[in-house]
C-alpha cells in the first residue's frame, strides 16, 4: 500500500467518522458551533500564511517527511490538521495558520 493511498484511506475514515451522526441523532437545541477566534484572526492577518509555512516546516517536519501541499485537497488537509492538532498539541492559532498555508498552497 502506497503512502498516498494510506493517507487518503485514513482521511476518508476520519471524514466518515465525523459525519456518522445522522440528523435524527443531533440535538436540535444544541448551540451552533462558534467560529474560532483564531480562525477569524488568521483569516484577516496576511502574515498568518507566512507563520503557517514556518510552523508547518518546523513542527510537522519533526516527525514527518515534508510533502507537497498539493498532495491533498483542502478537505483532506482540514482532516489531517484537525487530527494532528490533538496528536501534536497544536494551539488553535497554530493549527489555523498551518491549515491556511496548506490550503492556499494547493
Secondary structure, DSSP 8 states (H G I E B T S, - for coil): --HHHHHHHHHHHHHHHHT-S-TTTS-TTS------HHHHHHHH-TTHHHHHHHHHHHHGGGTS----GGGS-HHHHHHHHHHHHHHHT--HHHHHHHHHHHHHH-
